[in-house]
Amino acid sequence: MKKWYFDIDPFEAVEGFEFNFQGGSETKKYKHLCKITEVILQRKLSYSWKYENYTGNTLVTFELFPQDDKTLLKLTHQGLDSFPSDNPDFAKENFAQGWTHIIGESLKDFLENKEN
């Protein structure tokens, strides 16, 4: 995840491991506080996601499924409505756009790069 997600140092895919990273818009950065809640090797990774100094707590889950000679990735981000609704940075559309970029561009580029 460190190579295609956010700048997370250190990162370990172990239940209970806590990590954080900075992210947000061009004008406002937020400290994301995360804790891994479930790991099933080569199948599933789930972690809580909240913001420092803001209410709300969500759950992000990456699941992998074999599909012929490929792998299907299912991403779920639950609980977005727990974030403050008066902050436009926490709008569901922004999360959809962010995940589309992370999965559709960053992860795709990482997987297609033969030098990894």
C-alpha positions in Angstrom: 0.0 0.0 0.0 2.9 2.3 0.7 3.8 2.3 -3.0 0.4 3.1 -4.4 -1.8 4.5 -1.7 -0.6 7.4 0.5 2.8 8.1 2.1 2.4 5.7 5.0 5.6 5.0 7.0 5.6 2.5 8.5 2.8 0.1 7.4 2.1 -3.4 8.4 -0.9 -5.5 7.4 -1.5 -6.8 10.9 -4.7 -6.5 12.9 -4.5 -3.7 15.5 -1.7 -1.9 13.6 -2.4 1.9 13.6 -1.3 4.2 10.8 -2.0 7.7 9.7 -1.4 9.9 6.7 -2.1 13.4 5.4 -4.6 14.0 2.6 -7.3 16.3 1.4 -7.9 19.1 -1.0 -5.3 21.5 -2.4 -6.4 24.1 0.2 -7.0 21.9 3.3 -5.1 18.9 4.5 -6.5 16.4 7.0 -4.7 13.9 9.3 -6.3 10.5 8.7 -6.2 8.1 11.6 -6.6 4.4 10.8 -6.4 1.1 12.5 -6.4 -2.3 10.8 -9.4 -4.3 12.0 -9.2 -7.5 9.8 -6.6 -9.2 7.7 -7.2 -12.4 5.6 -4.0 -13.0 3.8 -4.3 -12.4 0.0 -8.1 -11.9 0.4 -9.2 -9.1 2.7 -7.9 -6.0 4.5 -10.2 -3.8 6.5 -9.3 -0.7 8.6 -11.1 2.1 10.4 -10.7 5.6 9.0 -11.4 8.8 10.9 -10.0 12.4 10.9 -8.1 14.0 13.7 -10.3 16.6 15.5 -13.5 15.6 13.6 -16.4 13.4 14.5 -17.2 10.3 12.5 -15.6 6.9 12.0 -15.7 4.8 8.8 -14.6 1.4 7.7 -12.6 0.7 4.5 -12.4 -2.8 3.1 -10.4 -4.2 0.2 -11.4 -7.7 -0.9 -9.7 -9.8 -3.6 -11.5 -12.5 -5.6 -10.0 -14.8 -8.2 -11.6 -14.4 -11.6 -10.2 -16.7 -14.3 -6.6 -15.7 -14.7 -7.2 -12.2 -13.1 -8.1 -10.8 -9.7 -11.2 -8.8 -9.0 -10.8 -6.0 -6.4 -13.9 -4.9 -4.4 -13.5 -1.7 -2.4 -16.1 -0.7 0.2 -16.0 2.5 2.3 -18.8 2.3 4.9 -20.1 5.0 7.3 -19.4 8.2 5.3 -22.6 9.7 6.6 -20.9 9.8 10.1 -18.6 12.6 9.0 -19.8 16.2 9.5 -22.3 17.0 6.8 -21.5 20.7 6.9 -17.9 20.2 5.5 -18.0 19.9 1.7 -14.6 18.1 1.8 -16.4 15.1 3.4 -19.1 14.9 0.6 -19.6 11.4 -0.8 -18.7 12.6 -4.3 -15.2 13.6 -3.1 -14.7 10.1 -1.7 -15.9 8.5 -4.9 -13.5 10.7 -6.9 -10.6 10.0 -4.6 -11.1 6.2 -4.7 -11.5 6.3 -8.5 -8.1 8.0 -8.7 -6.4 5.7 -6.2 -7.8 2.4 -7.6 -8.1 3.4 -11.3 -4.8 5.3 -11.6 -2.4 4.8 -8.7 -3.0 1.1 -8.1 -3.4 0.4 -11.8 0.0 2.1 -12.6 1.7 0.2 -9.8 0.4 -3.1 -11.0 1.4 -2.4 -14.6 4.9 -1.2 -13.7 7.2 -4.1 -14.2 9.9 -2.5 -12.0 8.0 -3.0 -8.7 
